[in-house]
Structure formats: C-alpha cells, structure tokens
Amino acid sequence: MSLESQAIAHLESLKKDSNYRSLKRFNFSVSEIFDNSKDSKSSQTPTLFNLASNDYLALARDKDFNQAFLDSKLFKEHCHFSASSSRLLSGNFEIYSHLESHLKSLFCKEALLFNSGYHANIGAISALSALNVLFVADKSIHASHIDGLKNFKPTHFKRFLHNDMESLEKILSANAPLYDAVVVLSEALFSMEGDFTNLKQLVALKEKFSNMYLYIDEAHSIGSVGANGLGLCAKLGLLERIDFIVLTFGKALASVGACILCNATFKDYFINTARALIYSTAIPPINVARTLFGFLHLQDFNMQRKHLNAIATEFRESLKTHLPLEILGDYNIVSLVLGDNARAVQFSTKLLECGYFAPAIKSPTVPRNKALLRFSLCADMESQHLENLVKTLQKIANAN
C-alpha cells in the first residue's frame, strides 16, 4: 500500500470507532448572555455555551483585566511579537529573567521557562531519562509525560493504578533499590478525572524511599487552586518536598507558555540537555510579560476562586442526584462517564443541538470503554446555567 493509502485506511478505522477528529469553528457566548432557549440551528455558526475551555478564572475574556495589561508598563516596555531565536542564542530577552525571578520569589525554587506545558514535560522528562532513573507514573498521567518517556526510550518505566498509593508502594518496594533514583510522575489536578492527587501520601512515600523524587504537574491547578492561586503544592504547604513542579500559563492564567520549578542544579541540567528548550524559538516577550502580569495580580482573584469552587460543588452534587451515571471530579473539572466512544459522541451531539459545547473525550485520551464528557467550569458561570445543563442532560439520558 502507498503511504497515502495507509493514511486513508487509518482514518477510516478511526471513523468506524467513532474516534475521528476534525477542526470546527464555533461562536462561544459570554456566560451572562447565554440563552439556551434559542434555536441553535438558526445560524450556520450557532452561539454556544462553552464547557471545554481551560480559562478557569475567565481572565481571557475579562475586559478590565485585559485593558489593565495593555495600559501597563510591562506591556509598553516588552511589546516584542517575536523572540526570533532560541534563548540559548540571541532570544534571551530581559523579561524572561524577570518572570523566572518572580516565580522563584513565590515558590522558593528556580524556574525555567518553556514554550508550553507539552514542551516542559517532554523536555524535562526526556532529559532526566538519560540518567540512571526509574520512572513510575500514574496511569492517568498526561500524554505529554508519556511522550517524554516514549520518544527517548528510557530503559525502565512503570505505571501504578490511578491515585492508588498501595499500587505505587508495591512498585517502589520491588524496584527502588535497583536504581540511583526513582521519579514518580503525577498531576496535581488530573485533566480527565478531575480529581486531586494524594499529595500528602506521595510525600509520605518520599520519606520512606530516600531515592524517590516527586514530579508534579500543576497545569490545571495553578491559578485556580489555593488561597492565592499558587496551586495544590503551595496550598498544602508541601513546596519544599516536591522536586519538580510544572506550571502552565495557558489555562487559568490566560497566557501561553510554561515553566518547570526545581533546584539550581537541575535548572542548569535542563538548560544543557532539554532539547525542547534548546532547539525551539522562545515564545514572544509580550506573552512572557502577560504571564508576569497575571502572577503579579493572582492574589486579586480569590473571589473568582471561591465562586468557582461553589458552582463546581453544586454542579457535581446535582449531577449525582439526577443522573444514574458515573460522575468524576473533585473541583471544577467534572466528567460524566458514558462508556463507548459512540455513546459519548451521541451525548455530545445532542448537547450541541441544545446550545452546549462539550466534546466527547474518547480513547486513547481515556481508557477504552471509559469515554466521557468533560465539563470545564469557569469563574464567570452561574448556578442557573449549570442547573439548565443538568436538566438537558437528564432529557438526553432518558431518551437513550
């Protein structure tokens, strides 16, 4: 078969499995003006209530916040739209060091910027894999962690059952003595299940196994979790016990890019070995300035975080009360488990017809027969919007 024929065959198999992806364009409403009583089919590009955004604090669409950035000294002094080079060549603008220094003051760790959370994970993990290390990853770890391990073929890599500390401890007991180091990979707030990692228990295991390092991805918790939005590790007072922390800026912080927090030795090591850093043009300085502006004002959004927690709690409880389905989530990421891909697509399509955008999450993003709808709640949503959503889901479920 020709290369094109092989590609066509693969695409056809995806369609057969209800797992075909395509790029679509929608108009998304601001929560305050959404009205699902309108006929979503009345326009070729309907206005939809967006339940797939990672803009958890609603800062990306906050006109006052955005105008404040445009009026700021940070914007005016660092309005460069391209770094034009890798940081290791001529692209190391002053603003990068400003942001890294500010992050160091907040987290008491060195910070190293990357172009995205994906770049940070594949860069740092693949660099660490060159050492004599065993990686032990939660089974629900993000794809970027897995790609960091697969692309560079580390000799040893094991996975423990999701959030199961007994499963992890068995692996550590059997394998930790065989390696100089064991790096345990987890997310602070898991992107699909929406639950928090058992961070205190992970730290307790670290006390038991002296060669264990903890690598925690705060992609979905930075900005939206904790009194000042500094994430789960800071909220629990465990920053000193975590060796590597990944922060991404394209979600609650409404910017772009990411960083890894670590000690000075590992920062220097990553600068010299993380190919995702070395061989990438740095993100534009204006985006770095935007991220710094976000961190400087992060403590101002405690009301948004309080509201987000309140509506998330109400929504989860309402789903559990009114739907005979498995509901996952500890915070603002709430998942409705539907089983096979086709059923998840069917629910998603029906919601779309009612004015809600909640795309089906299918295998291999989640395990086979665990396809789900993932609802990402944001701070500008109101209880009434979510009550209407639950009623709509009830109707869809009853019709099936």
FIGUTOR-619226 format. One record per residue (C-alpha): residue number from 1; x, y, z. Coordinates in Angstrom, 3 decimals, padded with zeros to 6 digits. Layout:
! residues N
<zator resi="NUM" east="X" north="Y" up="Z"/>
...
***
This chain:
! residues 400
<zator resi="1" east="000.000" north="000.000" up="000.000"/>
<zator resi="2" east="001.157" north="003.523" up="-000.741"/>
<zator resi="3" east="001.766" north="005.910" up="002.135"/>
<zator resi="4" east="-001.418" north="007.830" up="001.276"/>
<zator resi="5" east="-003.451" north="004.604" up="001.138"/>
<zator resi="6" east="-002.188" north="003.645" up="004.584"/>
<zator resi="7" east="-003.193" north="007.055" up="005.917"/>
<zator resi="8" east="-006.674" north="006.731" up="004.392"/>
<zator resi="9" east="-007.094" north="003.265" up="005.910"/>
<zator resi="10" east="-006.122" north="004.596" up="009.322"/>
<zator resi="11" east="-008.598" north="007.484" up="009.065"/>
<zator resi="12" east="-011.371" north="005.087" up="008.062"/>
<zator resi="13" east="-010.667" north="002.918" up="011.099"/>
<zator resi="14" east="-010.934" north="005.999" up="013.324"/>
<zator resi="15" east="-014.304" north="006.878" up="011.801"/>
<zator resi="16" east="-015.537" north="003.325" up="012.348"/>
<zator resi="17" east="-014.541" north="003.568" up="016.012"/>
<zator resi="18" east="-016.263" north="006.980" up="016.426"/>
<zator resi="19" east="-012.810" north="008.411" up="017.098"/>
<zator resi="20" east="-012.276" north="010.666" up="014.079"/>
<zator resi="21" east="-011.185" north="014.230" up="014.857"/>
<zator resi="22" east="-011.769" north="017.379" up="012.802"/>
<zator resi="23" east="-011.319" north="021.106" up="013.237"/>
<zator resi="24" east="-014.572" north="023.012" up="013.700"/>
<zator resi="25" east="-015.411" north="026.667" up="014.238"/>
<zator resi="26" east="-017.996" north="027.822" up="016.772"/>
<zator resi="27" east="-019.101" north="031.082" up="018.333"/>
<zator resi="28" east="-018.974" north="030.898" up="022.105"/>
<zator resi="29" east="-021.120" north="033.090" up="024.305"/>
<zator resi="30" east="-020.151" north="035.067" up="027.348"/>
<zator resi="31" east="-021.906" north="033.252" up="030.191"/>
<zator resi="32" east="-024.052" north="036.241" up="031.143"/>
<zator resi="33" east="-025.764" north="036.428" up="027.737"/>
<zator resi="34" east="-026.213" north="032.729" up="027.040"/>
<zator resi="35" east="-029.811" north="031.691" up="026.394"/>
<zator resi="36" east="-030.329" north="028.017" up="025.526"/>
<zator resi="37" east="-033.985" north="028.645" up="024.724"/>
<zator resi="38" east="-032.889" north="029.972" up="021.345"/>
<zator resi="39" east="-032.743" north="027.618" up="018.390"/>
<zator resi="40" east="-029.061" north="026.800" up="017.949"/>
<zator resi="41" east="-029.784" north="025.666" up="014.393"/>
<zator resi="42" east="-030.992" north="029.118" up="013.353"/>
<zator resi="43" east="-027.498" north="030.183" up="012.354"/>
<zator resi="44" east="-024.795" north="028.431" up="010.361"/>
<zator resi="45" east="-022.420" north="029.302" up="013.214"/>
<zator resi="46" east="-024.518" north="028.969" up="016.390"/>
<zator resi="47" east="-023.640" north="030.678" up="019.633"/>
<zator resi="48" east="-022.783" north="028.039" up="022.202"/>
<zator resi="49" east="-022.151" north="027.807" up="025.923"/>
<zator resi="50" east="-018.527" north="026.672" up="026.120"/>
<zator resi="51" east="-017.832" north="023.811" up="028.542"/>
<zator resi="52" east="-014.447" north="022.917" up="027.064"/>
<zator resi="53" east="-012.394" north="025.991" up="027.959"/>
<zator resi="54" east="-009.430" north="025.988" up="030.335"/>
<zator resi="55" east="-009.945" north="029.699" up="031.072"/>
<zator resi="56" east="-010.805" north="028.769" up="034.653"/>
<zator resi="57" east="-010.692" north="032.303" up="036.102"/>
<zator resi="58" east="-012.311" north="033.791" up="032.957"/>
<zator resi="59" east="-009.362" north="036.176" up="032.588"/>
<zator resi="60" east="-009.010" north="035.650" up="028.841"/>
<zator resi="61" east="-012.388" north="037.339" up="028.382"/>
<zator resi="62" east="-012.128" north="039.804" up="031.277"/>
<zator resi="63" east="-012.138" north="043.216" up="029.550"/>
<zator resi="64" east="-010.933" north="045.111" up="032.621"/>
<zator resi="65" east="-008.043" north="042.731" up="033.237"/>
<zator resi="66" east="-007.002" north="042.770" up="029.599"/>
<zator resi="67" east="-007.190" north="046.560" up="029.381"/>
<zator resi="68" east="-005.128" north="046.855" up="032.554"/>
<zator resi="69" east="-002.411" north="044.787" up="030.899"/>
<zator resi="70" east="-002.495" north="046.930" up="027.745"/>
<zator resi="71" east="-002.121" north="050.045" up="029.917"/>
<zator resi="72" east="000.692" north="048.554" up="031.998"/>
<zator resi="73" east="004.368" north="049.340" up="031.920"/>
<zator resi="74" east="005.036" north="045.645" up="031.302"/>
<zator resi="75" east="003.132" north="045.758" up="028.016"/>
<zator resi="76" east="004.680" north="049.013" up="026.842"/>
<zator resi="77" east="008.259" north="048.013" up="027.638"/>
<zator resi="78" east="008.127" north="044.420" up="026.356"/>
<zator resi="79" east="005.872" north="044.684" up="023.305"/>
<zator resi="80" east="008.001" north="042.419" up="021.099"/>
<zator resi="81" east="005.999" north="039.973" up="018.995"/>
<zator resi="82" east="008.801" north="037.501" up="018.353"/>
<zator resi="83" east="011.890" north="036.345" up="020.188"/>
<zator resi="84" east="013.340" north="035.450" up="016.770"/>
<zator resi="85" east="015.689" north="032.911" up="018.260"/>
<zator resi="86" east="016.243" north="030.283" up="020.906"/>
<zator resi="87" east="017.028" north="031.666" up="024.356"/>
<zator resi="88" east="020.408" north="029.979" up="024.129"/>
<zator resi="89" east="021.254" north="032.034" up="021.024"/>
<zator resi="90" east="020.012" north="035.628" up="020.730"/>
<zator resi="91" east="016.460" north="035.262" up="022.041"/>
<zator resi="92" east="017.034" north="035.627" up="025.781"/>
<zator resi="93" east="015.133" north="038.866" up="026.445"/>
<zator resi="94" east="015.243" north="040.522" up="029.860"/>
<zator resi="95" east="011.572" north="039.774" up="030.563"/>
<zator resi="96" east="012.270" north="036.024" up="030.722"/>
<zator resi="97" east="014.599" north="036.527" up="033.684"/>
<zator resi="98" east="012.097" north="038.895" up="035.323"/>
<zator resi="99" east="009.389" north="036.224" up="035.228"/>
<zator resi="100" east="011.749" north="033.465" up="036.409"/>
<zator resi="101" east="012.906" north="035.655" up="039.304"/>
<zator resi="102" east="009.336" north="036.437" up="040.328"/>
<zator resi="103" east="008.409" north="032.748" up="040.248"/>
<zator resi="104" east="011.446" north="031.977" up="042.396"/>
<zator resi="105" east="010.232" north="034.531" up="044.957"/>
<zator resi="106" east="006.781" north="032.904" up="045.029"/>
<zator resi="107" east="007.787" north="029.241" up="045.122"/>
<zator resi="108" east="011.330" north="029.333" up="046.592"/>
<zator resi="109" east="012.570" north="027.275" up="043.643"/>
<zator resi="110" east="014.449" north="028.047" up="040.472"/>
<zator resi="111" east="012.209" north="028.492" up="037.431"/>
<zator resi="112" east="012.945" north="027.678" up="033.791"/>
<zator resi="113" east="010.549" north="028.773" up="031.046"/>
<zator resi="114" east="009.355" north="026.535" up="028.220"/>
<zator resi="115" east="007.083" north="027.258" up="025.259"/>
<zator resi="116" east="004.192" north="025.146" up="026.600"/>
<zator resi="117" east="003.365" north="022.519" up="029.184"/>
<zator resi="118" east="003.900" north="019.909" up="026.486"/>
<zator resi="119" east="007.393" north="021.268" up="025.780"/>
<zator resi="120" east="008.193" north="021.397" up="029.502"/>
<zator resi="121" east="007.197" north="017.792" up="030.091"/>
<zator resi="122" east="008.802" north="016.217" up="027.033"/>
<zator resi="123" east="011.905" north="018.375" up="027.572"/>
<zator resi="124" east="012.431" north="017.731" up="031.279"/>
<zator resi="125" east="011.355" north="014.083" up="031.368"/>
<zator resi="126" east="013.391" north="013.099" up="028.322"/>
<zator resi="127" east="016.424" north="014.872" up="029.789"/>
<zator resi="128" east="016.042" north="013.018" up="033.085"/>
<zator resi="129" east="015.663" north="009.725" up="031.229"/>
<zator resi="130" east="019.333" north="009.923" up="030.237"/>
<zator resi="131" east="020.235" north="009.305" up="033.892"/>
<zator resi="132" east="020.046" north="006.054" up="035.863"/>
<zator resi="133" east="016.439" north="006.536" up="036.843"/>
<zator resi="134" east="013.211" north="004.556" up="037.061"/>
<zator resi="135" east="010.048" north="006.472" up="036.140"/>
<zator resi="136" east="006.848" north="005.429" up="037.885"/>
<zator resi="137" east="003.778" north="007.202" up="036.503"/>
<zator resi="138" east="000.140" north="007.369" up="037.494"/>
<zator resi="139" east="-001.919" north="005.554" up="034.838"/>
<zator resi="140" east="-003.884" north="008.747" up="034.178"/>
<zator resi="141" east="-000.813" north="010.919" up="033.589"/>
<zator resi="142" east="-000.983" north="013.428" up="030.737"/>
<zator resi="143" east="000.045" north="012.416" up="027.216"/>
<zator resi="144" east="002.982" north="014.841" up="027.283"/>
<zator resi="145" east="004.571" north="012.860" up="030.125"/>
<zator resi="146" east="004.152" north="009.643" up="028.177"/>
<zator resi="147" east="005.604" north="011.234" up="025.047"/>
<zator resi="148" east="008.595" north="012.442" up="027.044"/>
<zator resi="149" east="009.229" north="008.852" up="028.031"/>
<zator resi="150" east="008.433" north="007.176" up="024.710"/>
<zator resi="151" east="010.326" north="009.486" up="022.395"/>
<zator resi="152" east="013.637" north="008.925" up="024.129"/>
<zator resi="153" east="013.096" north="005.282" up="025.083"/>
<zator resi="154" east="014.074" north="005.232" up="028.754"/>
<zator resi="155" east="015.193" north="001.777" up="029.828"/>
<zator resi="156" east="012.681" north="001.478" up="032.636"/>
<zator resi="157" east="009.189" north="002.884" up="033.038"/>
<zator resi="158" east="006.338" north="001.546" up="035.166"/>
<zator resi="159" east="002.789" north="002.707" up="035.875"/>
<zator resi="160" east="000.696" north="002.470" up="039.022"/>
<zator resi="161" east="-003.100" north="002.394" up="039.278"/>
<zator resi="162" east="-004.657" north="005.838" up="039.254"/>
<zator resi="163" east="-004.253" north="007.538" up="042.645"/>
<zator resi="164" east="-003.631" north="004.137" up="044.252"/>
<zator resi="165" east="-000.849" north="004.527" up="046.804"/>
<zator resi="166" east="-000.744" north="000.792" up="047.591"/>
<zator resi="167" east="-000.086" north="000.060" up="043.921"/>
<zator resi="168" east="002.674" north="002.658" up="043.872"/>
<zator resi="169" east="004.296" north="001.427" up="047.075"/>
<zator resi="170" east="004.463" north="-002.144" up="045.767"/>
<zator resi="171" east="006.327" north="-000.947" up="042.675"/>
<zator resi="172" east="008.678" north="001.187" up="044.764"/>
<zator resi="173" east="009.431" north="-001.615" up="047.217"/>
<zator resi="174" east="010.331" north="-004.002" up="044.413"/>
<zator resi="175" east="012.299" north="-001.582" up="042.246"/>
<zator resi="176" east="013.669" north="001.428" up="044.146"/>
<zator resi="177" east="016.746" north="-000.438" up="045.473"/>
<zator resi="178" east="017.793" north="-001.213" up="041.885"/>
<zator resi="179" east="018.157" north="002.407" up="040.798"/>
<zator resi="180" east="020.040" north="005.512" up="041.807"/>
<zator resi="181" east="016.768" north="007.430" up="041.612"/>
<zator resi="182" east="013.043" north="006.871" up="041.152"/>
<zator resi="183" east="010.951" north="009.713" up="039.713"/>
<zator resi="184" east="007.220" north="009.487" up="040.430"/>
<zator resi="185" east="005.077" north="011.374" up="037.915"/>
<zator resi="186" east="001.643" north="012.727" up="038.801"/>
<zator resi="187" east="-000.703" north="015.626" up="038.153"/>
<zator resi="188" east="-001.927" north="017.874" up="040.948"/>
<zator resi="189" east="-005.412" north="018.059" up="039.435"/>
<zator resi="190" east="-005.961" north="015.382" up="036.807"/>
<zator resi="191" east="-007.154" north="016.732" up="033.487"/>
<zator resi="192" east="-009.688" north="013.986" up="032.721"/>
<zator resi="193" east="-010.871" north="012.503" up="036.032"/>
<zator resi="194" east="-010.778" north="015.949" up="037.629"/>
<zator resi="195" east="-009.561" north="014.562" up="040.954"/>
<zator resi="196" east="-006.637" north="015.730" up="043.061"/>
<zator resi="197" east="-003.590" north="013.560" up="043.551"/>
<zator resi="198" east="-002.942" north="012.131" up="047.021"/>
<zator resi="199" east="-000.080" north="014.562" up="047.503"/>
<zator resi="200" east="000.366" north="014.075" up="051.252"/>
<zator resi="201" east="000.623" north="010.315" up="050.761"/>
<zator resi="202" east="003.098" north="010.791" up="047.921"/>
<zator resi="203" east="005.252" north="012.909" up="050.209"/>
<zator resi="204" east="004.961" north="010.235" up="052.930"/>
<zator resi="205" east="006.282" north="007.647" up="050.461"/>
<zator resi="206" east="009.120" north="010.019" up="049.599"/>
<zator resi="207" east="010.095" north="009.968" up="053.274"/>
<zator resi="208" east="010.142" north="006.160" up="053.166"/>
<zator resi="209" east="012.162" north="005.807" up="049.934"/>
<zator resi="210" east="015.204" north="008.047" up="050.145"/>
<zator resi="211" east="015.960" north="007.948" up="046.413"/>
<zator resi="212" east="012.432" north="008.946" up="045.347"/>
<zator resi="213" east="011.819" north="012.243" up="043.543"/>
<zator resi="214" east="008.392" north="013.795" up="043.008"/>
<zator resi="215" east="007.407" north="015.371" up="039.678"/>
<zator resi="216" east="004.016" north="017.139" up="039.921"/>
<zator resi="217" east="002.243" north="018.807" up="037.006"/>
<zator resi="218" east="000.111" north="021.743" up="038.205"/>
<zator resi="219" east="-001.261" north="022.516" up="034.715"/>
<zator resi="220" east="-004.918" north="022.504" up="035.825"/>
<zator resi="221" east="-004.421" north="023.807" up="039.359"/>
<zator resi="222" east="-002.084" north="026.787" up="039.026"/>
<zator resi="223" east="-004.131" north="029.957" up="039.236"/>
<zator resi="224" east="-007.366" north="028.289" up="040.309"/>
<zator resi="225" east="-006.367" north="026.334" up="043.446"/>
<zator resi="226" east="-005.245" north="027.721" up="046.781"/>
<zator resi="227" east="-005.851" north="030.961" up="048.668"/>
<zator resi="228" east="-003.734" north="032.961" up="046.234"/>
<zator resi="229" east="-003.926" north="030.605" up="043.289"/>
<zator resi="230" east="-000.445" north="029.142" up="043.696"/>
<zator resi="231" east="-001.595" north="025.560" up="043.177"/>
<zator resi="232" east="-002.017" north="022.401" up="045.215"/>
<zator resi="233" east="001.597" north="022.008" up="046.379"/>
<zator resi="234" east="001.560" north="025.504" up="047.878"/>
<zator resi="235" east="-001.951" north="025.104" up="049.307"/>
<zator resi="236" east="-000.866" north="022.006" up="051.250"/>
<zator resi="237" east="002.409" north="023.613" up="052.349"/>
<zator resi="238" east="004.480" north="020.962" up="050.572"/>
<zator resi="239" east="006.530" north="023.014" up="048.117"/>
<zator resi="240" east="009.800" north="022.079" up="049.802"/>
<zator resi="241" east="009.058" north="018.366" up="049.448"/>
<zator resi="242" east="008.348" north="018.432" up="045.696"/>
<zator resi="243" east="011.412" north="018.193" up="043.465"/>
<zator resi="244" east="009.906" north="019.177" up="040.101"/>
<zator resi="245" east="006.744" north="021.247" up="039.574"/>
<zator resi="246" east="005.379" north="022.130" up="036.136"/>
<zator resi="247" east="003.242" north="025.255" up="035.793"/>
<zator resi="248" east="001.415" north="026.058" up="032.571"/>
<zator resi="249" east="000.239" north="029.553" up="031.693"/>
<zator resi="250" east="-002.375" north="028.922" up="029.000"/>
<zator resi="251" east="-005.196" north="027.904" up="031.323"/>
<zator resi="252" east="-006.230" north="029.850" up="034.437"/>
<zator resi="253" east="-003.531" north="032.477" up="033.776"/>
<zator resi="254" east="-004.927" north="033.186" up="030.279"/>
<zator resi="255" east="-001.500" north="033.454" up="028.671"/>
<zator resi="256" east="000.817" north="030.974" up="026.947"/>
<zator resi="257" east="003.928" north="029.015" up="027.881"/>
<zator resi="258" east="005.033" north="027.053" up="030.933"/>
<zator resi="259" east="007.878" north="026.559" up="033.356"/>
<zator resi="260" east="009.458" north="023.896" up="035.487"/>
<zator resi="261" east="010.338" north="024.655" up="039.105"/>
<zator resi="262" east="013.332" north="022.775" up="040.518"/>
<zator resi="263" east="016.642" north="023.339" up="042.260"/>
<zator resi="264" east="019.608" north="025.193" up="040.729"/>
<zator resi="265" east="021.426" north="022.011" up="039.689"/>
<zator resi="266" east="018.501" north="020.666" up="037.711"/>
<zator resi="267" east="017.787" north="024.048" up="036.131"/>
<zator resi="268" east="021.347" north="024.097" up="034.807"/>
<zator resi="269" east="020.987" north="020.465" up="033.720"/>
<zator resi="270" east="017.797" north="021.196" up="031.765"/>
<zator resi="271" east="019.338" north="024.247" up="030.087"/>
<zator resi="272" east="022.054" north="021.948" up="028.798"/>
<zator resi="273" east="020.023" north="018.848" up="027.962"/>
<zator resi="274" east="016.316" north="019.664" up="027.387"/>
<zator resi="275" east="016.044" north="019.584" up="023.606"/>
<zator resi="276" east="012.563" north="021.146" up="023.661"/>
<zator resi="277" east="014.218" north="024.243" up="025.146"/>
<zator resi="278" east="017.493" north="024.208" up="023.235"/>
<zator resi="279" east="016.037" north="023.813" up="019.750"/>
<zator resi="280" east="012.892" north="025.975" up="019.991"/>
<zator resi="281" east="012.488" north="029.660" up="019.231"/>
<zator resi="282" east="011.448" north="031.218" up="022.534"/>
<zator resi="283" east="007.877" north="032.418" up="022.941"/>
<zator resi="284" east="007.355" north="036.144" up="022.227"/>
<zator resi="285" east="008.395" north="038.523" up="025.027"/>
<zator resi="286" east="004.929" north="040.101" up="025.024"/>
<zator resi="287" east="003.459" north="036.748" up="026.108"/>
<zator resi="288" east="006.003" north="036.421" up="028.903"/>
<zator resi="289" east="005.084" north="039.926" up="030.063"/>
<zator resi="290" east="001.417" north="038.896" up="030.054"/>
<zator resi="291" east="002.235" north="035.880" up="032.235"/>
<zator resi="292" east="004.190" north="038.009" up="034.694"/>
<zator resi="293" east="001.286" north="040.471" up="034.834"/>
<zator resi="294" east="-001.002" north="037.555" up="035.679"/>
<zator resi="295" east="001.196" north="036.318" up="038.514"/>
<zator resi="296" east="001.542" north="039.842" up="039.921"/>
<zator resi="297" east="-002.252" north="040.040" up="040.198"/>
<zator resi="298" east="-003.034" north="036.419" up="041.064"/>
<zator resi="299" east="-003.884" north="037.250" up="044.675"/>
<zator resi="300" east="-006.617" north="039.607" up="043.424"/>
<zator resi="301" east="-008.805" north="036.747" up="042.181"/>
<zator resi="302" east="-009.754" north="034.979" up="045.407"/>
<zator resi="303" east="-013.429" north="035.845" up="044.845"/>
<zator resi="304" east="-013.328" north="034.115" up="041.454"/>
<zator resi="305" east="-011.740" north="031.029" up="043.007"/>
<zator resi="306" east="-014.357" north="030.997" up="045.794"/>
<zator resi="307" east="-017.186" north="031.268" up="043.255"/>
<zator resi="308" east="-015.632" north="028.579" up="041.068"/>
<zator resi="309" east="-015.478" north="026.186" up="043.995"/>
<zator resi="310" east="-019.091" north="026.934" up="044.934"/>
<zator resi="311" east="-020.603" north="026.335" up="041.489"/>
<zator resi="312" east="-018.431" north="023.243" up="040.963"/>
<zator resi="313" east="-019.690" north="021.718" up="044.214"/>
<zator resi="314" east="-023.324" north="022.462" up="043.304"/>
<zator resi="315" east="-022.887" north="021.055" up="039.798"/>
<zator resi="316" east="-021.277" north="017.788" up="040.936"/>
<zator resi="317" east="-023.938" north="017.182" up="043.556"/>
<zator resi="318" east="-026.743" north="017.937" up="041.113"/>
<zator resi="319" east="-025.326" north="015.515" up="038.536"/>
<zator resi="320" east="-025.024" north="012.777" up="041.148"/>
<zator resi="321" east="-028.590" north="013.384" up="042.276"/>
<zator resi="322" east="-030.245" north="013.453" up="038.867"/>
<zator resi="323" east="-028.188" north="011.160" up="036.628"/>
<zator resi="324" east="-027.631" north="007.390" up="037.144"/>
<zator resi="325" east="-024.134" north="007.615" up="035.670"/>
<zator resi="326" east="-020.586" north="007.660" up="036.995"/>
<zator resi="327" east="-019.541" north="011.222" up="037.917"/>
<zator resi="328" east="-015.863" north="012.091" up="038.389"/>
<zator resi="329" east="-014.208" north="015.200" up="039.782"/>
<zator resi="330" east="-013.086" north="016.923" up="042.975"/>
<zator resi="331" east="-013.137" north="020.527" up="041.766"/>
<zator resi="332" east="-014.005" north="022.419" up="038.575"/>
<zator resi="333" east="-013.256" north="019.622" up="036.075"/>
<zator resi="334" east="-016.274" north="017.322" up="036.174"/>
<zator resi="335" east="-016.574" north="014.240" up="033.970"/>
<zator resi="336" east="-019.615" north="012.191" up="033.022"/>
<zator resi="337" east="-018.517" north="008.645" up="032.140"/>
<zator resi="338" east="-020.561" north="007.184" up="029.264"/>
<zator resi="339" east="-018.616" north="004.097" up="028.188"/>
<zator resi="340" east="-018.017" north="003.558" up="024.481"/>
<zator resi="341" east="-016.990" north="006.262" up="022.037"/>
<zator resi="342" east="-020.245" north="006.189" up="020.090"/>
<zator resi="343" east="-022.386" north="006.915" up="023.163"/>
<zator resi="344" east="-020.142" north="009.785" up="024.231"/>
<zator resi="345" east="-020.341" north="011.268" up="020.712"/>
<zator resi="346" east="-024.137" north="010.867" up="020.768"/>
<zator resi="347" east="-024.463" north="012.762" up="024.060"/>
<zator resi="348" east="-022.091" north="015.465" up="022.835"/>
<zator resi="349" east="-024.056" north="015.889" up="019.601"/>
<zator resi="350" east="-027.359" north="016.175" up="021.460"/>
<zator resi="351" east="-025.873" north="018.794" up="023.782"/>
<zator resi="352" east="-024.602" north="020.711" up="020.769"/>
<zator resi="353" east="-028.133" north="020.801" up="019.359"/>
<zator resi="354" east="-029.250" north="022.337" up="022.673"/>
<zator resi="355" east="-026.549" north="025.010" up="022.604"/>
<zator resi="356" east="-023.842" north="023.417" up="024.783"/>
<zator resi="357" east="-020.314" north="022.669" up="023.594"/>
<zator resi="358" east="-018.888" north="019.658" up="025.465"/>
<zator resi="359" east="-016.880" north="017.486" up="023.057"/>
<zator resi="360" east="-016.615" north="013.761" up="023.710"/>
<zator resi="361" east="-013.338" north="012.603" up="025.233"/>
<zator resi="362" east="-012.517" north="009.244" up="023.681"/>
<zator resi="363" east="-009.812" north="006.601" up="023.712"/>
<zator resi="364" east="-006.828" north="006.776" up="023.652"/>
<zator resi="365" east="-007.127" north="010.027" up="025.670"/>
<zator resi="366" east="-009.062" north="007.944" up="028.206"/>
<zator resi="367" east="-009.057" north="004.120" up="028.514"/>
<zator resi="368" east="-011.205" north="002.160" up="026.068"/>
<zator resi="369" east="-014.852" north="001.920" up="027.173"/>
<zator resi="370" east="-014.325" north="004.877" up="029.511"/>
<zator resi="371" east="-015.291" north="007.612" up="027.027"/>
<zator resi="372" east="-016.761" north="010.637" up="028.750"/>
<zator resi="373" east="-017.996" north="014.188" up="028.558"/>
<zator resi="374" east="-015.654" north="016.551" up="030.355"/>
<zator resi="375" east="-017.125" north="019.779" up="031.719"/>
<zator resi="376" east="-014.615" north="022.533" up="032.462"/>
<zator resi="377" east="-016.236" north="025.104" up="034.725"/>
<zator resi="378" east="-015.062" north="028.716" up="034.713"/>
<zator resi="379" east="-015.483" north="031.549" up="037.186"/>
<zator resi="380" east="-017.941" north="033.557" up="035.054"/>
<zator resi="381" east="-020.503" north="030.751" up="035.014"/>
<zator resi="382" east="-023.576" north="030.949" up="037.217"/>
<zator resi="383" east="-025.630" north="028.314" up="039.010"/>
<zator resi="384" east="-028.607" north="028.796" up="036.703"/>
<zator resi="385" east="-026.540" north="027.960" up="033.621"/>
<zator resi="386" east="-025.452" north="024.694" up="035.184"/>
<zator resi="387" east="-028.911" north="023.818" up="036.507"/>
<zator resi="388" east="-030.219" north="024.128" up="032.946"/>
<zator resi="389" east="-027.363" north="021.934" up="031.739"/>
<zator resi="390" east="-028.272" north="019.186" up="034.231"/>
<zator resi="391" east="-031.914" north="019.286" up="033.076"/>
<zator resi="392" east="-030.765" north="018.978" up="029.472"/>
<zator resi="393" east="-028.531" north="016.017" up="030.330"/>
<zator resi="394" east="-031.463" north="014.355" up="032.116"/>
<zator resi="395" east="-033.589" north="014.615" up="028.970"/>
<zator resi="396" east="-030.824" north="013.164" up="026.808"/>
<zator resi="397" east="-030.228" north="010.285" up="029.234"/>
<zator resi="398" east="-033.942" north="009.494" up="029.478"/>
<zator resi="399" east="-034.222" north="009.416" up="025.693"/>
<zator resi="400" east="-031.480" north="006.801" up="025.488"/>
***
